[in-house]
Amino acid sequence: GAGVSQTPSNKVTEKGKYVELRCDPISGHTALYWYRQSLGQGPEFLIYFQGTGAADDSGLPNDRFFAVRPEGSVSTLKIQRTERGDSAVYLCASSFQAGGWAGNEQFFGPGTRLTVL
Amino acid sequence: GQQLNQSPQSMFIQEGEDVSMNCTSSSIFNTWLWYKQDPGEGPVLLIALYKAGELTSNGRLTAQFGITRKDSFLNISASIPSDVGIYFCAGQLIQGAQKLVFGQGTRLTINP
């Protein structure tokens, strides 16, 4: 597609359940990023992939969070034993390559709004 | 946690007025970016700055990368109703440049 897509757009789950959030990056983009945005705040970095490997996962809050990108395109963010504090909008972004220079900006998807009851 | 301080947190202006918002940091940033976010959408890139002192325009938007590499501002001239939304500054640190660090956002409301 033309832009980054994320599914589902909304996810409501119960505390303790497992959820998966999917991101389809822009075709040809090798770098993929996950961010989390709490209400009234700016996005916060979780993890980024260069190709299939997680190059920086320093933003993952704990070991309940895990992300994969097995074929270097689609990525899935997985959250185990969800807690109410996990409720937020999860944003995915992609860029042509990793690194900050002209022409390599990050483009964001619409996000998945996760609500943990 | 957040390393960028963005101000003001909110602005209420009349249509046609000019707008100014800024971000500061205690850390040096390699890149400064300004995004706009509408309800239910992801952030959309407005302007990207790559050199200290750089001044860049995009239509009615003008942004500058501070000389010290620790600040940036965004100006919007002659505001129109579609400018309503939340504006975020974001930066990439010199080391570990891949991830973006975001400010808290400036919510812009325009009275017609």
HADDOCK unambig.tbl for C-alpha pairs under 7 A between the chains (distance, minus, plus):
assign (segid A and resid 41 and name CA) (segid B and resid 104 and name CA) 5.11 0.50 0.50
assign (segid A and resid 41 and name CA) (segid B and resid 105 and name CA) 6.85 0.50 0.50
assign (segid A and resid 42 and name CA) (segid B and resid 102 and name CA) 5.51 0.50 0.50
assign (segid A and resid 42 and name CA) (segid B and resid 103 and name CA) 5.78 0.50 0.50
assign (segid A and resid 42 and name CA) (segid B and resid 104 and name CA) 4.80 0.50 0.50
assign (segid A and resid 42 and name CA) (segid B and resid 105 and name CA) 6.10 0.50 0.50
assign (segid A and resid 43 and name CA) (segid B and resid 102 and name CA) 6.16 0.50 0.50
assign (segid A and resid 44 and name CA) (segid B and resid 101 and name CA) 6.84 0.50 0.50
assign (segid A and resid 44 and name CA) (segid B and resid 102 and name CA) 6.93 0.50 0.50
assign (segid A and resid 45 and name CA) (segid B and resid 99 and name CA) 6.44 0.50 0.50
assign (segid A and resid 45 and name CA) (segid B and resid 100 and name CA) 6.77 0.50 0.50
assign (segid A and resid 91 and name CA) (segid B and resid 42 and name CA) 6.94 0.50 0.50
assign (segid A and resid 98 and name CA) (segid B and resid 98 and name CA) 5.62 0.50 0.50
assign (segid A and resid 99 and name CA) (segid B and resid 97 and name CA) 5.60 0.50 0.50
assign (segid A and resid 99 and name CA) (segid B and resid 98 and name CA) 4.83 0.50 0.50
assign (segid A and resid 100 and name CA) (segid B and resid 31 and name CA) 6.54 0.50 0.50
assign (segid A and resid 100 and name CA) (segid B and resid 92 and name CA) 6.83 0.50 0.50
assign (segid A and resid 100 and name CA) (segid B and resid 97 and name CA) 6.04 0.50 0.50
assign (segid A and resid 100 and name CA) (segid B and resid 98 and name CA) 6.48 0.50 0.50
assign (segid A and resid 101 and name CA) (segid B and resid 50 and name CA) 6.83 0.50 0.50
assign (segid A and resid 108 and name CA) (segid B and resid 42 and name CA) 5.51 0.50 0.50
assign (segid A and resid 108 and name CA) (segid B and resid 43 and name CA) 6.04 0.50 0.50
assign (segid A and resid 108 and name CA) (segid B and resid 44 and name CA) 6.87 0.50 0.50
assign (segid A and resid 109 and name CA) (segid B and resid 42 and name CA) 5.37 0.50 0.50
assign (segid A and resid 110 and name CA) (segid B and resid 40 and name CA) 6.74 0.50 0.50
assign (segid A and resid 110 and name CA) (segid B and resid 41 and name CA) 4.43 0.50 0.50
assign (segid A and resid 110 and name CA) (segid B and resid 42 and name CA) 4.23 0.50 0.50
assign (segid A and resid 111 and name CA) (segid B and resid 41 and name CA) 6.84 0.50 0.50
assign (segid A and resid 111 and name CA) (segid B and resid 42 and name CA) 6.05 0.50 0.50
